[in-house]
Amino acid sequence: MDFNNKTVFEFVNEIYGYDQPYLPNWTKKAIIDIESYGNVQMFSQLDVKLKDDVDVIKSLLYESIFSKYMLVPGHLVRPDGIYISKLNIDTYWTLLISTKMYTSKLSGKGVDDDKNSTDWSLLYHKKNGEVTCKNLKERLDDVRQDFTCQGSLRIHFILPGVAQERTSNQSSRSNRGGCFTENNDVIMYIDEKLLERYFKGNSYIKFNVIF
């Protein structure tokens, strides 16, 4: 599947079908357009002013030069991939990726810990909620206060999958997997079957960042 130039609404429904729970309005305007990706070292080669992940995020919010790039941040940031796209001059949405590979399906507290890794408000936080890098977190907060995030598409590639998947007639927060909304975010779980079905070929290469 080629996900580029699709709205988040189209992307989600193409994978999970059009009987999905309510999707926020921003998903119908948010267009995925990723041409490349790289870590801060790559970005710094293109712009010497970019010294760390916060510098790159600031550039993605304030400038358009890297609008089609996904950042592969350092491990202290927590997501494995960050893509930021502007909806207008002061609003934006994010695509946040997490990838985990296990010997058996993820379950219990591990699911919640993994879900928090793509929470846009929890960058530079440990699993236990403690801030990892206070100075970087404060700088990041200063950068983000000038803009409004409409929501995030949070994709969790978990191999082989989660222990119990959410179905259309299950609403309990204890049921994990599949696709659901939380606040204004859309959270997707991609297991090995969906990965093989939808993310091979060119699409897989573009999401190669997560591996």
C-alpha positions as a Markdown table, in Angstrom:
| # | Residue | x | y | z |
|---|---|---|---|---|
| 1 | Met | 0.0 | 0.0 | 0.0 |
| 2 | Asp | 1.3 | 3.4 | -0.9 |
| 3 | Phe | 0.3 | 5.6 | 2.0 |
| 4 | Asn | 1.7 | 8.9 | 0.7 |
| 5 | Asn | -0.7 | 11.6 | -0.4 |
| 6 | Lys | -3.5 | 10.0 | 1.6 |
| 7 | Thr | -5.2 | 11.7 | 4.4 |
| 8 | Val | -4.9 | 10.1 | 7.8 |
| 9 | Phe | -8.7 | 9.3 | 7.6 |
| 10 | Glu | -8.1 | 7.4 | 4.3 |
| 11 | Phe | -5.0 | 5.6 | 5.6 |
| 12 | Val | -6.7 | 4.3 | 8.7 |
| 13 | Asn | -9.9 | 3.2 | 7.0 |
| 14 | Glu | -8.1 | 1.5 | 4.2 |
| 15 | Ile | -6.4 | -0.8 | 6.7 |
| 16 | Tyr | -9.2 | -1.3 | 9.2 |
| 17 | Gly | -12.3 | -0.7 | 7.2 |
| 18 | Tyr | -14.8 | 2.1 | 7.2 |
| 19 | Asp | -16.6 | 0.9 | 10.3 |
| 20 | Gln | -14.0 | 2.4 | 12.6 |
| 21 | Pro | -14.8 | 4.4 | 15.7 |
| 22 | Tyr | -15.2 | 8.1 | 15.4 |
| 23 | Leu | -12.1 | 9.7 | 13.8 |
| 24 | Pro | -11.3 | 13.3 | 14.7 |
| 25 | Asn | -12.0 | 15.9 | 12.1 |
| 26 | Trp | -8.3 | 16.8 | 11.7 |
| 27 | Thr | -7.7 | 13.3 | 10.1 |
| 28 | Lys | -9.7 | 14.3 | 7.0 |
| 29 | Lys | -7.3 | 17.3 | 6.4 |
| 30 | Ala | -4.0 | 15.8 | 7.5 |
| 31 | Ile | -2.1 | 14.5 | 4.5 |
| 32 | Ile | 0.8 | 12.0 | 4.8 |
| 33 | Asp | 3.7 | 13.1 | 2.6 |
| 34 | Ile | 7.0 | 11.5 | 3.6 |
| 35 | Glu | 9.9 | 11.4 | 1.1 |
| 36 | Ser | 12.9 | 10.7 | 3.4 |
| 37 | Tyr | 14.0 | 10.3 | 7.0 |
| 38 | Gly | 17.1 | 10.6 | 9.1 |
| 39 | Asn | 18.5 | 11.2 | 12.6 |
| 40 | Val | 19.9 | 14.4 | 13.9 |
| 41 | Gln | 23.3 | 13.7 | 12.3 |
| 42 | Met | 21.7 | 13.6 | 8.9 |
| 43 | Phe | 19.7 | 16.8 | 9.5 |
| 44 | Ser | 22.8 | 18.6 | 10.8 |
| 45 | Gln | 24.6 | 17.8 | 7.5 |
| 46 | Leu | 21.8 | 19.6 | 5.7 |
| 47 | Asp | 21.6 | 22.5 | 8.2 |
| 48 | Val | 24.5 | 23.1 | 10.6 |
| 49 | Lys | 22.3 | 24.9 | 13.0 |
| 50 | Leu | 20.5 | 21.7 | 13.9 |
| 51 | Lys | 22.5 | 20.2 | 16.8 |
| 52 | Asp | 19.9 | 18.0 | 18.6 |
| 53 | Asp | 16.4 | 16.5 | 18.3 |
| 54 | Val | 14.8 | 19.6 | 19.7 |
| 55 | Asp | 16.5 | 21.8 | 17.1 |
| 56 | Val | 15.0 | 19.5 | 14.4 |
| 57 | Ile | 11.5 | 19.5 | 15.9 |
| 58 | Lys | 11.7 | 23.3 | 16.0 |
| 59 | Ser | 12.7 | 23.4 | 12.4 |
| 60 | Leu | 9.9 | 21.1 | 11.4 |
| 61 | Leu | 7.4 | 23.5 | 13.2 |
| 62 | Tyr | 8.8 | 26.8 | 12.1 |
| 63 | Glu | 10.1 | 26.1 | 8.6 |
| 64 | Ser | 9.0 | 24.1 | 5.6 |
| 65 | Ile | 12.4 | 23.0 | 4.2 |
| 66 | Phe | 12.1 | 19.6 | 5.9 |
| 67 | Ser | 8.4 | 19.2 | 5.7 |
| 68 | Lys | 8.6 | 15.9 | 3.9 |
| 69 | Tyr | 11.2 | 14.4 | 6.3 |
| 70 | Met | 10.6 | 12.1 | 9.3 |
| 71 | Leu | 13.0 | 12.4 | 12.3 |
| 72 | Val | 14.5 | 9.3 | 13.8 |
| 73 | Pro | 15.1 | 10.7 | 17.3 |
| 74 | Gly | 17.5 | 9.5 | 20.0 |
| 75 | His | 16.2 | 6.8 | 22.3 |
| 76 | Leu | 15.7 | 9.3 | 25.2 |
| 77 | Val | 12.9 | 11.0 | 23.2 |
| 78 | Arg | 11.1 | 7.6 | 23.1 |
| 79 | Pro | 9.2 | 7.5 | 19.8 |
| 80 | Asp | 11.1 | 5.7 | 17.0 |
| 81 | Gly | 9.9 | 8.1 | 14.4 |
| 82 | Ile | 8.4 | 11.6 | 14.4 |
| 83 | Tyr | 6.7 | 13.3 | 11.4 |
| 84 | Ile | 5.2 | 16.7 | 11.8 |
| 85 | Ser | 2.9 | 18.3 | 9.2 |
| 86 | Lys | 1.3 | 21.7 | 9.4 |
| 87 | Leu | -2.4 | 22.2 | 8.9 |
| 88 | Asn | -2.0 | 26.0 | 8.8 |
| 89 | Ile | 0.5 | 28.6 | 10.1 |
| 90 | Asp | 0.0 | 27.7 | 13.8 |
| 91 | Thr | -1.6 | 24.3 | 13.9 |
| 92 | Tyr | -0.1 | 20.9 | 13.1 |
| 93 | Trp | -0.5 | 17.1 | 13.5 |
| 94 | Thr | 2.0 | 14.5 | 14.2 |
| 95 | Leu | 2.8 | 10.9 | 13.1 |
| 96 | Leu | 4.6 | 9.0 | 15.9 |
| 97 | Ile | 5.9 | 5.5 | 15.4 |
| 98 | Ser | 7.0 | 2.9 | 17.9 |
| 99 | Thr | 8.3 | -0.5 | 17.0 |
| 100 | Lys | 8.9 | -3.5 | 19.2 |
| 101 | Met | 9.9 | -7.1 | 18.5 |
| 102 | Tyr | 9.2 | -9.8 | 21.1 |
| 103 | Thr | 9.3 | -13.5 | 21.3 |
| 104 | Ser | 5.6 | -13.6 | 22.2 |
| 105 | Lys | 2.7 | -11.3 | 22.1 |
| 106 | Leu | 2.8 | -8.2 | 24.2 |
| 107 | Ser | 0.4 | -8.1 | 27.1 |
| 108 | Gly | -0.3 | -6.5 | 30.5 |
| 109 | Lys | 1.5 | -3.4 | 31.6 |
| 110 | Gly | 3.9 | -3.7 | 28.7 |
| 111 | Val | 1.0 | -2.5 | 26.4 |
| 112 | Asp | 0.4 | 0.6 | 28.4 |
| 113 | Asp | 4.2 | 1.4 | 28.6 |
| 114 | Asp | 4.5 | 1.0 | 24.8 |
| 115 | Lys | 1.4 | 3.1 | 24.2 |
| 116 | Asn | 2.9 | 6.0 | 26.2 |
| 117 | Ser | 6.0 | 6.0 | 24.0 |
| 118 | Thr | 4.0 | 7.7 | 21.3 |
| 119 | Asp | 2.3 | 10.2 | 23.5 |
| 120 | Trp | 3.3 | 13.6 | 22.1 |
| 121 | Ser | 3.1 | 15.1 | 25.6 |
| 122 | Leu | 5.4 | 12.5 | 27.0 |
| 123 | Leu | 8.6 | 13.1 | 24.9 |
| 124 | Tyr | 11.7 | 12.9 | 27.1 |
| 125 | His | 9.9 | 10.8 | 29.7 |
| 126 | Lys | 10.8 | 7.4 | 31.1 |
| 127 | Lys | 8.3 | 4.6 | 31.4 |
| 128 | Asn | 7.8 | 5.5 | 35.0 |
| 129 | Gly | 6.9 | 9.1 | 34.1 |
| 130 | Glu | 10.2 | 10.7 | 35.1 |
| 131 | Val | 11.7 | 13.3 | 32.8 |
| 132 | Thr | 14.9 | 12.0 | 31.2 |
| 133 | Cys | 16.5 | 15.3 | 30.1 |
| 134 | Lys | 15.1 | 18.3 | 31.9 |
| 135 | Asn | 16.8 | 20.9 | 29.8 |
| 136 | Leu | 15.8 | 19.4 | 26.5 |
| 137 | Lys | 12.2 | 18.9 | 27.8 |
| 138 | Glu | 12.0 | 22.5 | 28.8 |
| 139 | Arg | 13.3 | 23.7 | 25.4 |
| 140 | Leu | 10.9 | 21.4 | 23.7 |
| 141 | Asp | 8.0 | 22.8 | 25.7 |
| 142 | Asp | 9.1 | 26.4 | 24.8 |
| 143 | Val | 9.1 | 25.4 | 21.1 |
| 144 | Arg | 5.7 | 23.7 | 21.2 |
| 145 | Gln | 3.9 | 26.5 | 23.0 |
| 146 | Asp | 3.8 | 28.7 | 19.9 |
| 147 | Phe | 1.7 | 26.1 | 18.0 |
| 148 | Thr | -1.4 | 23.9 | 18.6 |
| 149 | Cys | -1.3 | 20.2 | 17.9 |
| 150 | Gln | -4.6 | 19.0 | 16.6 |
| 151 | Gly | -3.8 | 15.4 | 17.3 |
| 152 | Ser | -1.5 | 12.5 | 16.6 |
| 153 | Leu | -1.5 | 9.4 | 14.5 |
| 154 | Arg | 0.3 | 6.9 | 16.7 |
| 155 | Ile | 1.3 | 3.7 | 15.0 |
| 156 | His | 2.6 | 0.8 | 17.0 |
| 157 | Phe | 4.4 | -1.9 | 15.1 |
| 158 | Ile | 4.4 | -4.8 | 17.6 |
| 159 | Leu | 5.7 | -8.1 | 16.4 |
| 160 | Pro | 4.3 | -10.6 | 16.7 |
| 161 | Gly | 1.4 | -8.6 | 18.1 |
| 162 | Val | -0.6 | -7.9 | 21.2 |
| 163 | Ala | -2.2 | -10.6 | 23.4 |
| 164 | Gln | -5.8 | -9.4 | 23.0 |
| 165 | Glu | -7.1 | -7.3 | 20.2 |
| 166 | Arg | -9.8 | -4.7 | 20.4 |
| 167 | Thr | -12.9 | -5.6 | 18.3 |
| 168 | Ser | -15.7 | -3.3 | 17.1 |
| 169 | Asn | -18.1 | -4.4 | 19.9 |
| 170 | Gln | -15.5 | -4.1 | 22.7 |
| 171 | Ser | -15.1 | -0.7 | 24.4 |
| 172 | Ser | -13.2 | -1.6 | 27.6 |
| 173 | Arg | -9.8 | 0.1 | 27.9 |
| 174 | Ser | -8.4 | -3.2 | 28.9 |
| 175 | Asn | -8.9 | -4.6 | 25.4 |
| 176 | Arg | -5.8 | -3.6 | 23.3 |
| 177 | Gly | -4.9 | -3.7 | 19.7 |
| 178 | Gly | -6.6 | -2.8 | 16.5 |
| 179 | Cys | -7.4 | 0.8 | 16.1 |
| 180 | Phe | -9.0 | 3.3 | 18.5 |
| 181 | Thr | -9.1 | 6.9 | 19.4 |
| 182 | Glu | -7.9 | 8.4 | 22.7 |
| 183 | Asn | -8.6 | 12.1 | 23.3 |
| 184 | Asn | -7.8 | 13.5 | 19.9 |
| 185 | Asp | -5.3 | 10.9 | 18.9 |
| 186 | Val | -5.7 | 7.9 | 16.6 |
| 187 | Ile | -3.8 | 4.8 | 17.9 |
| 188 | Met | -3.1 | 1.9 | 15.5 |
| 189 | Tyr | -1.5 | -1.4 | 16.2 |
| 190 | Ile | 0.2 | -3.2 | 13.3 |
| 191 | Asp | 1.1 | -6.9 | 13.9 |
| 192 | Glu | 3.1 | -9.1 | 11.7 |
| 193 | Lys | 0.1 | -10.0 | 9.5 |
| 194 | Leu | -0.8 | -6.4 | 8.8 |
| 195 | Leu | 2.8 | -5.5 | 8.3 |
| 196 | Glu | 3.2 | -8.2 | 5.6 |
| 197 | Arg | -0.1 | -7.2 | 4.0 |
| 198 | Tyr | 0.1 | -3.4 | 3.9 |
| 199 | Phe | 3.7 | -2.4 | 4.6 |
| 200 | Lys | 5.9 | -4.3 | 2.2 |
| 201 | Gly | 7.6 | -3.0 | -0.9 |
| 202 | Asn | 8.0 | 0.7 | -1.2 |
| 203 | Ser | 5.8 | 1.4 | 1.8 |
| 204 | Tyr | 7.9 | -0.8 | 3.9 |
| 205 | Ile | 11.1 | 0.9 | 2.8 |
| 206 | Lys | 9.6 | 4.3 | 3.7 |
| 207 | Phe | 8.7 | 3.0 | 7.1 |
| 208 | Asn | 12.1 | 1.3 | 7.4 |
| 209 | Val | 12.9 | 4.0 | 10.0 |
| 210 | Ile | 11.1 | 1.9 | 12.6 |
| 211 | Phe | 13.5 | -1.1 | 12.2 |
